[in-house]
Amino acid sequence: MTDQPHGAPKNRGRPKTFNREAALDKALELFWRHGYEGTSLSDLVEATGAKAPTLYAEFTNKEGLFRAVVGRYTEKFSGQRKSVLHCPESSVQQGVENYFRATAACFTDGQNPAGCFFICTSAALSAESTGVADMLRERHLSQEHELTTFLLERQQRGELAAGTNVHRLATFLVCLLQGMSVSAREGATRAELEEIVTTLMQQWPTLSQLGAEVNEAVRPTQESL
């Protein structure tokens, strides 16, 4: 070993570069498990390994980080289920079933906190978190819009009766997804969620006609006016 010359600068390791995606994944798990209100900045600093000034510089504040996490969740999980739903080779019934079974798998995969991230984080928000609440509400509406769009497209292709009220059907399906999320959060297994999906598909012939009978019943009266 050679002596270091007097006055020579000490060797220093390279500063750690901030890995945005890794930090978002850590923050995602934390928010998913404990909710928005239950996750503190100190929790996020510890989980991500980044210092508070770094997080502030990257995301401005806790809400900014949460908004970025929402985008990360959508990218990693929602996109996969969306592609399953819109698979052109699947019928409308197959698309709905595949979507729900993929959701059941996601809610109970064991690698992430159970249930839906959006539902879990919106369950306990204070009155002060209006921005976060509005954003999560938009995400819930977006899911309903996605299902409505899918059903309308398949209705136009003749896979659903012309009189079927696809808006009511989409609302019902979203409520069922929310119930599955709550069940998973409370410990329901994938097999138990799969049974719910099986029951849904057994009722599909009736559900796919939702509102059609009413529309057919009132049509002659309307035409006679």
N, C-alpha and C positions, 0 to 999 in steps of 0.2 A: 504494500500500500504506500503510495507517495503522499507526502505532506501537501496540503493545500496551501498555495502561496498566500502570504499575509495580505489581507485586504481584498482578496478575490471574492467575488459574490458567491454566496452559497447556492448550490443547485436547488431549484424548486420544481416541484411537479407541475404539470400543466393544470390550469384551473379546470374544474369539472364543467363540461358543457351541459346546458339545460336540455334534457330530453323531454320535449313537450308531450309526445304521445305516451311515454311511460308515466309521466306525472298525471296526465288525464286519466289513465287507466287506474292508478292508485286512488285518485280523487273520486272516480266513478264508483269504485267499490265502497269507499267510505260513505259517500252520500246515499248510495243504494241501501247500505246496511243500517245507517243511523238517521237518514233523512236530512233535509236541508238545515232545519233548526238544530238538530242534534249533533251537527258536525261543526266544530270550531276551527278557526284559522290555525291554532296550535296543533290540532289533530291533522290538518292538511299538511302543515310543515313537516311534522313527524313522518307521515305516510309517504310523502313525495320525496323527502330528502332534500328539498329545496328550501332556501331561506326565505323568510317572509318578504324581504325586498324584491327577491327574484319573482315570487308569485305576483306581487303587486305590479311589477314592471310588465309582466306577461299578460295578466288578466285584469288589472286595475283594482279589483276587490273580490270578495267572496262570491258575490252574485255573478260577476264576470266569469269567474272560474266555473261556477255551476252552469252557466249558459254554454260554455265551451264543452263541459262534460255532457250536457244534453246532446250536443252535436256528435260527440264521440259515441254515445250510446246508440243514436240513430244510425250512425255509420256501421257500427259493429253488429247490431242485433236487429233493428227494425228493417234494414235493407234486405237482410236474408229472408225474413218472413214475407216481405213485399214481393220478392221475386218468385217465391213459392205460390203466392196467391195468384199472380198474373201469368203463371206458366201457360202459354198458348195451347199446349198439348192437352191440358186438363179441362174437363167440363166444369161448369159452375159448381156443381156439387163436389167434385174432386178438389177444386181449388179451395173451397171453404174448408173441407175436411183437412187437407194438407196444411193449410194455414193454421188451423186450430191445433193440430197435432205438433206442428213445429213450435207453436207457442207453448204448449204443454211441456215440451222438451226443454225449451229455453227457461221456463219458470222453475224447473226442478233439476237443472243439469249438475248441481252440486259444486260447480266451479265458481259460481257467482251467488250472491244473496238471492233467496227465493223470491218469486213474484216479479211483477213488472216494475221497472225502475220509476216510471212516471207516476204510477199509482202509489208506490211505497213512499216516494218523496213528497207527494202532495197530501198525504194522509194527515199530517200534523203541522200545519203552517200557521204562524201567528198572523194577526191582522196587519202587522207592519210589513210583511213580506208580500205586498200586493204585486210587485213586478214578477216575482217568481211564480206566484199563484196564477197570474194572467198567462204567463208563458206555458205553464203546465196545462192550463185549460185549453190553450190553443193546440197543444199536442194531442190532447184527448179528442178534440174536434177534428184534428187532422186524421186521426185513425178512423173515425167515423166517416169522414169524407172519402178516405181511401176505399173503404168497404162499399160505400154508396156508389162511387165511380165504377168499381169493379162490377157490381151488380147491374148497374145501368148498362154497361157495355155488353154484358151477357144477355140482358133483356133485349137489347137491340139486335142481338144475334139469334134471338128466338129461344134461348135456353131457359128463360123465365116467362111466365104468362104476362101478357101485355098489361093486365090490370094489377099485377103485383105491386104493392107499395114498397119499393126498395128502400126508401128512407126509414120506414118503420122497421123493416127487416134489419138494416144496418145498425140502427139504434139498439135493437134487441141483441144482436151479435156482440156489440161493444160491451153491453151490460154483462153478458155472459163471460167475456174475456176478463172484465174487472172482477167478477166473482171468482174466476179461476185464480187470479192473482192473489186475492185475499186468502183463498184456501191454501195455496202454495206457501204463502207467508206463515200460515198457521200450522204448517207441517204436512200438508197433503203430498203424497208421492206422485210420481209421474203416472203410475198405473191408475191411481185414483182420478187424476185429471183426464187420462185417456178414456175412462169410463164416462165422464161427462161429455166428452167429444162424441163417443159412440151413441149416447142418448140423443145428442143434438142431431146427428145424422139420421137416426131412426125417425126423428120428427121432421126431417127436411122436406119430404113431400108435402106436408101440411104447411110448414113455414114458408116454403117457396111460393105458395099461393096466397100469402098474407095480404089481405085487402082486395084480392081479385074477386072474391065472391060478392063483396059489398059493391064494388064497382059495377059488376055485371047486373046486380039487382036493381041499381038505381038508373042504369043506362036507359031502359025502355021508358021510364017515367020522364027522363030528361028529353028523350027524342020526341015524346008525345006532346011536349009543351010547345 
